[in-house]
Amino acid sequence: MVNNMATLMAYTENMAEEDRKLVSSLGKQVTLWCFDCDKDRIDDANLLSTKMMEYIDNTNLSVREKCISKYEPQGITIALILEESHLMVNTWPEHHVLQIEVFACTDINQKELESIATQTFGAKRVYVYKYE
């Protein structure tokens, strides 16, 4: 597994310093780009939803609303609106790609997300980007 850590500054690099500090104080963001995933597993809406709900439960986050969109012939988007902000999942089974993004005003358990990506969805390469 590849685990490259980078700070996502692209959308704040042109901000004034005081605005960047404000954005940083509003929450933390972790985005995982996962490659060479099992295409059948990342196209299983029930499995994806179950694993994300387990993550939510294990990290003491709270879901307010859930939306799951299954696309034809393949692909899924899951949006979980949290008390603490949101968790998004997007899949591209034809490319064996899974993307997970969490934005929260609390700590984010990145290691558990990486474990889900590799253990459940078979990701061979995981790139983690953080903004905090």
N, C-alpha and C positions, 0 to 999 in steps of 0.2 A: 504494500500500500504506500502510495506517495502522500505525504502530508505537508503541503506547503502552506505556511502561515503568511498572510499578507494583510495589511491594513487597507480597508477600502476608503480611499480618500477622494476618489474621482469626482464624486458629486458634491464634495465640500471644499475642494482645493481652491476654488475661486471665492470662497466666503471670507468675510472679514473674520479676524481671530475671535472676536466676541461672539459672533454668530456660530462659529465652529464649536466653541466651548458650550454654548447653549444646546446645540444639537447633540453633543456628546453627553450632556447631562440628562437628556430626555430618555435615553435607553441604550441598549446594546443590540448589535445585530451580528448574527453568524449565518453565513451562507456556505453550504457544501455543494460542490459540483462533483458528482460521482459517475465514474466511467466504467465500462465493461460490466455493467450490471446484468443480472438474469432478466431477460426481456419479458418472460412470462410473469415473474414475480412483480416487476415494476408496472405491469399492466393489470394487476389484480387490485381493484379498488378496495375490496374488503380487507385484504392484507395490509395495504398501505394505511388505511384508516385505523385499523386496529393497532398497528405499530405506533402511529402518531399519537393515538389516545393513550397508549401505555406510557409513552414518553411524557405526555402531559401529566398523567397521574403520578409518575415517578419523580417528577420535578416540581410537584406542588403548584402547577399552573392551573388555571380555570378556564374552561371553554364556555363562551357565551353563545356562539353560533357556529354551525358547521355547514360547509357547502362542498359537495363532491361532484365534479363534472367528468364524465367518461366520454372520450371522443372516439369516433369511428374513422378509420379502422382500428386505431390504437391511441393510447395516451390518456393521461389522467391529470387533472388539477384538483388539489384539495386546498381549501382555505378554511383555517380554523381561526375564528375571531376570539381572542383571549381577553380576559379581564386585564391582563398585563400587556397586550398588544395583539400580535398575530403570529401564526405559523403557516407557511405555504409550502406545498409540495407540487412539483411539476415533473412529468415523465415524458420521455421520448423513447419508447421501446424499440423503434426501428433503428435507433442509434445506440441503444443500451445505456441511456443517460437518465440519471435521476438528479434532481436539484431539490434541496431542502433549505428553506430560509426561516429563521426565527428572529423576530424583533421583540424585545421585552424590556420592561423597566426593572427587571430583576436579573440575577445571574442566569446564564444559559449553560446547560450541561452539554458542552460540545462533544466530549468523549462518548457520551451515550448515543448522540446522533451518529457519530462515526461508527460506533459498534452496530447500530441498526443498519447503516448503509452496507457495511462489509459482511456482517453475520447473516442478516435476513435477506438482503437484496444482492449479495454477491459482488459488490463493487470491488474492483481490483485497484482502481486509482481514485483517491479522494483528495480534493483540493479544498482547503478551508480558508475562507476569507472572513475577517472579523472587523467590525467597526465598533469601537467603544470609547 
